[in-house]
Amino acid sequence: MHAGDGLVCLRFETMKVVSALAAVRHLLAEGTVRPGDTLLDSSSGIYAYALALAAHRFGLRCHIVGSTTVDHTLRTQLAVLGARLEQMEPSSDLKLDQDRRVRRVRELLRENPDYHWMRQYHDDIHYRGYLATAELIERELDLDRLTVVGGVGSGASTGALARFLRERSSSVELAGVQPFGSITFGCEHVHDPEIIIAGIGSSIPFGNVSHELYDAIHWIGFEAALAGSVDLLRRHAVFAGLSTGAGYLAARWERDREPDRTVLFIAADTGHRYVDSVFARHDEARRVEDFDPHDVSTMEELALPWSRMHWGRASAPPAAIFT
């Protein structure tokens, strides 16, 4: 949907359904998994739902090691789809939460060697599903004047779109969105006391993040993302998750920076799981016009509530290299 001059919202009910369906279909076609097998992975939210849907569709079992952020609605959806969920104990430390999930996945693989670990963070099989989306974008927009903005997360969605679109036009630019505290682009030293944007950052290196694809990175804290989410609903009637609010804020800035380009930002899921933590706090939200990013050139300059760096398709910082 168009969200004002030069802004386009790529709207998903659950974005990762696209990648999960394509990945599972490929695994079945090549014989890596067979009907009745169990798919295993760790998730902070929407990938769990996506994988459960894919497993249900293709007659597979699904075992999810879930973040402490998985809510009652998602737990119910997973139960209806027949997925098994092991949820981490409550924790305010998302790094600890993520580390515990990875350890538990490895324990399950030792106990159940016939499980197939989907490795959403590390296996580029998850790029496959975005080819059809890239083809849709190509039909609708001028790729020679296009900037894509989205949460980095596992790296699959933004990375795949940039890769497929640049096969058609090398002029496509990519701006990634990160929360403060994420290791992926070197911001692990800056703590956001209200961080709840669990799905678009990481405390561990991800193999699916191709740093060399990104032209710019925006680090956006809770306060700024809250403003973006509330404004997007009020101004454009788009009810989406907190990462979308952050992406919308970054997309507006990129549009204003280069008004001759179209900026497409990704809305990865709906806003339902953020009703209490974000939208119920709408009276606290400042105007989006009150925010501008700190323009930084080194990691030491990063600061809340919003920082932007020209990444220039550089390689990964040392701590984010996946081995």
C-alpha positions in Angstrom: 0.0 0.0 0.0 1.1 3.6 -0.6 1.7 5.5 2.6 2.2 9.1 1.2 4.4 10.7 -1.4 7.3 8.4 -2.1 6.5 5.9 0.6 5.2 2.3 0.0 4.5 -0.2 2.7 5.1 -3.9 1.9 2.4 -5.4 4.2 2.5 -8.9 5.5 0.2 -10.7 8.0 3.2 -12.8 8.9 6.2 -12.2 6.7 8.2 -15.3 7.6 5.4 -17.6 6.3 6.9 -16.7 2.8 10.3 -18.0 3.7 9.2 -21.0 5.8 6.9 -22.4 3.2 9.5 -22.1 0.4 12.2 -23.6 2.7 10.1 -26.6 3.7 8.9 -27.2 0.2 12.5 -27.3 -1.0 13.6 -29.7 1.8 10.8 -32.1 0.9 11.5 -31.9 -2.8 15.2 -32.8 -2.3 14.4 -35.5 0.3 16.1 -33.9 3.2 12.9 -34.3 5.2 9.9 -36.6 4.7 6.3 -36.4 5.8 6.1 -37.2 9.5 9.6 -35.8 10.3 10.1 -33.1 13.0 11.2 -29.6 12.2 13.0 -27.8 15.0 14.0 -24.2 15.5 14.3 -21.3 18.0 12.1 -18.2 17.6 11.1 -15.0 19.3 7.7 -14.9 17.7 6.6 -14.8 14.1 8.9 -17.5 12.7 7.5 -19.9 15.2 4.0 -19.3 13.8 5.3 -19.5 10.2 7.1 -22.7 10.7 4.1 -24.3 12.5 1.9 -23.3 9.5 4.4 -24.8 7.0 4.8 -28.0 9.0 1.0 -28.4 9.4 0.5 -27.8 5.6 3.1 -30.5 4.6 2.3 -33.1 7.2 5.3 -32.6 9.4 5.8 -32.2 13.2 7.1 -28.9 14.6 9.1 -28.3 17.8 9.7 -24.7 18.8 12.1 -23.4 21.5 10.4 -20.0 22.1 11.6 -16.8 23.5 10.3 -15.4 26.8 8.5 -12.8 24.5 6.1 -15.4 23.1 2.6 -14.3 24.2 -0.7 -16.1 25.0 -2.1 -15.5 21.5 0.9 -17.1 19.8 0.9 -20.0 22.3 -2.7 -20.7 21.4 -2.1 -20.5 17.7 0.9 -23.0 18.0 -1.2 -25.4 20.0 -4.1 -25.3 17.4 -1.5 -26.1 14.7 -0.1 -29.0 16.7 3.3 -27.5 17.3 5.2 -28.3 20.5 6.4 -25.2 22.3 9.1 -25.0 24.9 9.2 -21.4 26.2 12.1 -19.9 28.1 11.5 -18.7 31.6 10.8 -14.9 32.0 13.9 -12.8 31.6 14.6 -9.1 31.0 18.0 -10.0 29.4 17.3 -10.8 25.7 20.9 -12.0 25.3 20.5 -14.6 28.0 17.1 -15.6 26.5 18.7 -16.1 23.1 21.7 -18.0 24.5 19.4 -20.3 26.5 17.3 -21.0 23.4 20.4 -22.0 21.3 21.6 -24.3 24.1 18.3 -26.0 24.3 18.1 -26.5 20.5 21.5 -28.2 20.7 20.4 -30.4 23.6 17.3 -31.5 21.6 19.4 -32.3 18.6 21.6 -34.6 20.7 18.5 -36.2 22.2 16.7 -36.5 18.8 19.2 -36.9 16.0 16.4 -37.4 13.5 15.1 -33.8 14.1 15.8 -31.3 11.3 17.1 -28.0 12.6 15.7 -25.3 10.3 18.5 -22.8 11.2 16.5 -19.7 10.3 19.4 -17.5 11.4 22.1 -19.3 9.4 20.7 -21.3 6.4 20.2 -19.2 3.2 17.5 -21.6 2.2 15.3 -19.0 3.8 16.1 -16.5 1.1 14.2 -18.6 -1.5 10.7 -17.5 -0.5 11.3 -13.8 -1.3 11.9 -14.2 -5.0 8.1 -14.0 -5.7 7.9 -10.8 -3.6 10.8 -9.3 -5.5 9.1 -10.0 -8.8 5.9 -8.3 -7.5 8.0 -5.3 -6.5 9.6 -5.2 -9.9 6.2 -5.1 -11.6 4.9 -2.3 -9.4 7.8 0.0 -8.8 10.7 1.7 -10.6 13.8 -0.3 -9.4 16.2 2.4 -10.6 14.9 4.8 -8.0 14.0 2.4 -5.2 15.2 2.2 -1.6 14.2 -0.8 0.6 14.0 -0.4 4.4 13.4 -3.2 6.9 14.4 -4.8 10.1 17.5 -6.9 9.7 16.7 -9.7 12.1 18.0 -13.0 10.6 19.0 -11.2 7.5 16.8 -13.3 5.2 14.0 -10.8 4.2 16.0 -7.7 3.5 19.0 -9.6 2.2 17.0 -11.7 -0.2 15.0 -8.7 -1.5 18.1 -6.7 -2.1 19.9 -9.6 -3.8 17.0 -10.5 -6.1 16.1 -6.9 -6.9 19.8 -6.0 -7.7 19.8 -8.8 -10.3 17.3 -6.6 -12.1 18.7 -3.1 -11.2 22.0 -2.4 -9.5 20.5 1.0 -8.3 18.4 -0.6 -5.6 19.5 0.7 -2.2 19.0 -1.1 1.2 18.7 0.4 4.6 18.6 -2.0 7.6 16.9 -1.3 11.0 18.4 -2.5 14.2 17.6 -2.1 17.9 20.2 -0.8 20.3 22.1 -3.6 22.0 22.3 -5.8 18.9 25.6 -7.3 18.0 24.8 -7.6 14.3 26.2 -4.2 13.2 28.3 -3.5 16.3 25.9 -1.8 18.8 26.1 -4.3 21.6 27.5 -1.7 23.9 24.5 0.7 23.9 21.6 -0.4 26.1 18.0 0.6 25.5 16.2 0.2 28.9 12.9 -0.5 27.2 14.0 -2.8 24.4 11.3 -5.2 23.3 12.1 -5.2 19.6 13.3 -8.8 19.9 13.0 -10.0 16.4 15.2 -7.5 14.4 18.4 -7.7 16.4 20.6 -10.3 17.9 23.1 -11.1 20.7 24.8 -13.7 18.6 26.3 -13.7 15.0 23.8 -14.7 12.3 25.1 -16.5 9.1 22.2 -15.2 7.0 23.1 -11.5 7.5 25.1 -10.4 4.4 26.5 -7.1 5.7 27.8 -6.2 2.3 24.3 -5.8 1.0 23.4 -2.8 3.3 23.9 0.9 2.3 22.8 2.3 5.6 21.9 1.2 9.1 19.4 2.8 11.4 19.5 2.0 15.2 16.1 2.9 16.6 15.2 2.7 20.3 11.8 2.0 21.9 10.8 5.7 22.3 11.3 6.5 18.6 9.8 3.2 17.4 6.7 3.8 19.6 6.2 7.2 17.9 6.5 5.5 14.5 4.0 2.8 15.3 1.4 5.1 16.6 1.8 7.6 13.8 1.6 4.8 11.2 -1.7 3.7 12.7 -3.1 7.2 13.1 -2.0 8.6 9.7 -2.2 5.5 7.5 -4.4 3.0 9.3 -1.6 0.4 9.3 -1.7 -1.6 12.5 1.7 -3.3 12.6 4.4 -4.5 14.9 7.0 -2.3 16.6 9.7 -3.1 14.1 7.4 -1.7 11.4 7.1 1.5 13.4 10.9 1.7 13.5 11.1 1.0 9.8 8.5 3.6 9.0 10.5 6.2 10.9 13.6 5.3 9.0 11.8 5.2 5.7 10.4 8.7 6.2 13.9 10.0 6.8 15.3 8.2 3.7 12.5 9.6 1.6 13.1 13.1 2.8 16.9 12.7 2.2 16.4 11.6 -1.4 12.8 12.7 -2.5 13.3 11.6 -6.1 13.4 8.0 -4.9 10.6 5.7 -3.8 11.1 4.1 -0.3 9.5 0.8 0.4 9.4 -0.3 4.0 8.5 -3.8 5.3 5.7 -4.4 7.7 6.6 -7.9 9.0 3.6 -8.7 11.1 0.4 -7.2 12.7 0.3 -5.1 15.8 -1.8 -7.5 17.9 1.0 -8.7 20.2 2.0 -5.1 20.9 -1.4 -3.9 22.0 -0.5 -3.6 25.7 3.2 -2.8 25.4 3.0 -0.2 22.6 -0.4 0.9 21.5 -1.9 1.2 24.9 0.8 3.8 25.6 -0.2 6.0 22.6 -0.6 9.0 24.9 3.2 8.8 25.6 4.1 8.9 21.9 5.9 12.0 20.7 5.4 13.3 17.1 7.5 11.6 14.5 8.6 15.0 13.4 10.3 15.5 16.8 12.9 12.8 15.9 16.0 13.0 13.8 18.8 10.5 13.7 22.3 11.1 15.1 24.5 10.9 12.0 27.4 8.8 13.1 30.6 7.5 11.5 31.9 5.3 14.3 30.3 2.8 16.7 31.5 5.0 19.7 29.1 7.7 18.5 26.0 5.6 18.6 23.4 7.1 20.9 19.7 6.8 21.8 17.0 7.3 20.7 18.0 7.0 17.0 21.3 6.8 15.1 22.1 6.4 11.4 25.3 5.3 9.8 26.3 5.2 6.1 27.3 1.5 6.0 28.5 1.6 2.4 28.1 -2.2 1.9 31.0 -2.8 4.3 31.8 -6.2 5.8 30.7 -7.4 9.2 32.2 -6.0 12.4 34.5 -8.7 14.0 32.1 -9.7 16.8 29.3 -10.3 14.2 31.2 -12.7 12.0 29.5 -16.1 11.9 31.8 -19.1 12.1 
